[in-house]
């Protein structure tokens, strides 16, 4: 007798990315690279950490010689925190960052200017679609980093660090896997598709001037999960 085992669920991994204070003005460029590299930005916030917050965030580095300079650097101005998601997000983001020491990154992962079109930022010619960042000759720290301390960006080291760091920067976020593949299809077919198809059918019948606004209003009015009030008659007192 054969026992059929359920297929394993595949989930999208998350990692924390930080754009450090000295390159916050490059956020738009860096976000473009992130999106071109196949990541989805799940959460984003800009904040200014105190030295105490930085000490708590980098608690694993406590006691090392560079620790005071690290906390001073990270609290020197606003930074941008993002939750990135994609398959193998942690390793892909670490490879895209390059070596922790920016001086090493500039030697081992230099910006190869001859591989891009004239006028194009080096980061926009990073790789062909589907190519792993480690197969390229560039890293974000080689482009934006300054030295061993001011290395421009941060990435979670492993899954446990990712969970802890995301909770630190986004305490309101619930850390849970994002379903994809069949799990995502089953969810949409059960909770979204039936109502959405009804709305799209009505949209085609009505042909409003603002289809997006009309559909949004229709979905709000016909939300099957909307609480319904039940009116019970109040008996009159004798």
N, C-alpha and C positions, 0 to 999 in steps of 0.2 A: 504494500500500500504506500503510495507516494504522498508525502506531506508537502503541500505547497506553502512556501514561505512568502510572506509579503515582501514586495520590492522595497528596498531602502529608500527613505525620503531624502531628496537632495535639497539642501538649504543654501541660501546665499549668505556668505560670511560677511561680518562687519568688522571695521577697524576704526580707530580714532586717528584723525589727522589734525595737526596743529600748524598753522602758519604763524611763525614767531614774530615778536614785536617789531624787529628791524626790517621786515619785508612785507608788512601788512599792506603797504601800498601796491604790492604786486599780486594782490588776491585775485583780481579778474583774470590775469594771465594764468595763474596757477590753477584756478577752477576750470579754465578751458582745457588745460592739459589733463586734469583729472577726468573730465567728461570724455575727452578724446581717447583716454586709455581704458575706457569701458566701465568706469565706476559710476554709480548713482550716488548723489549726495542726499542722504536721508534726513540729516539735521544739520543746521548751521547756526552758529551764534558768535557774536563778537563780544569779548569781555576783557576786563583788566584785572588780573590776579594780584592779590597782595603777596608780599614775601612769605607770609604764613601759609597761604593757599599753595604757593609754589613748593614750599617745603613738604606739604602733605602730598602733593601730586608726585613729587620725585622722592618719596620717602625711601625707596630702595637705594638711592644714591647717597643717603645721609651718611656722613662721616668721611666721605671722600674729599680730597684736597680741593677739587673744583666746585664742591657743593655751594659754598657761599656765592661764588661768581655766577653759578647757574641760576640760583634763585633771584639774584639781583638782575640778571639779564632777562629772565622770563617775566619779571614784575616791572620792567622798565617802561612798559607801554601796553596798549591793547593788543590782543592776539585774536586770531580767528580759529574756532574749533569746529570741526566737521565730523560727522559720522559717514563713512564711506562704505558702500556695499557692492559686492560682486563675488563671483566664484573665486575662492582663494584670495580674498581681499587682503589679508594680513601680509602674505608673502609677496603679492604683486606690489603693494604699496611700499614695502621695505625695499624691494629691488628698484622701484622707480625713484625712491629717495637716494639710494646709493650709500656709500660708506658713511658712518657717523661723523668722521672727521672730514670737513669740507676740503681741507688741503689735500688729503689723500684722494678724495673724490675727483678733484680737478686733475690729478695725475692719471688715475685709473679709468675714469669715466668722463673724459674731456668733451667739450662741445665741439662736434665735428661740423664746422660751418659749411664745408663743401658738399654736405648732403641735403641742403635745403635750397629752396628757391630764393632768388634775390629779394630782399626786403622782408622775408618771412622770419619770425622769431624762431630761434633754434629749437625751442620746446615744441613747436608745431610740426616738426618733421621727425618726431621721435621714433616711429616704427610703423610698419604695415599692420593692418587690422589683424588681430589674433596673435600677434607676435608678443612673446613675453618680454617685459621690460629689461630683464637681465641680458637679453640678446642684443641690446642696443649699446652704443658707445657714449651714452650721456646719462646724467643723473640730475635730479632737481637740486641737490646740494652742491653739485659742481657748478651749476648756473647761478644759484641764489645765495649759497653759503659764503661765509667770510673766512672762518678758521675753525679750530677744533671745538670751541665753545659755541660760537655763533654759526650754527649749521642750518639755519633757516627754517627747517620743518621737523616735525615729530611724527613718528608712527608707532603704533603698538607693537611690542616685541613678539607676543604670542596671544593665544586665545584668552587665557586668564587675565593677562594685562589689558587686553582689549575690553573685556567686560568691566573691569575695575575702572579703567580710565573713562569709558563712556558714561558710566554712572557718576563719576566725579564731575565731568563737564556738563552732563545733561541729567541731573538727578531725577527729572520728571519722566524720563524715557524708560519704558519697559523693555528690557533686553530679552528678545526672543527671536528665534530664527524666522526668516522670511521665506515662506513656501514658494517654490517654483515648479514648473513641469505639471504633472498630473494633479498634484496637491493643489496648486493654484487654480487649475481648470475646474476641479471639483468644487472649490470654494465659490468661484465666480458663477458656475452653473447653478449652485444651490441658492446663493444669496443675492446675486446681482443681475444675472442675465434675464430671468423672466420679467422682472419689473422694467429693466432697461429696454427690452424689446417692445413691450407695450408702449413705453414712452416714445420710442423711435417711430413706431407705427402711427401713433397720434400726431407726431411731428410732421410726418409725410402727408398726412391728411390735411392738417391745418396750414402748412407752409408759411409760418410766421416770418416777419422781416428780421427778427433777432432769434434765430433758432437756438443759440446757446442759452440765452436768458429764458426762453420759453421752456426748454427742456429742463433747466434747473428748477424753475417754478413747478413744473409738472411732477418732477421727482419728489420735491418737498411735499406737495399735496397728496401724492400717492405712495408715500413711503410706507411699506407694509409693517415696519417696525415702530411706526409712530404710535405713541400711547393713545388709547381711545377712552373717552369718558363714557361711563354708563350712568344713565339717569334713572334712579329708582324713585317711584312715587312715595311721598311722605304721607303716611296715614294721618288723617285728621284726628285730633283728640276728641273724645266724646264730650 
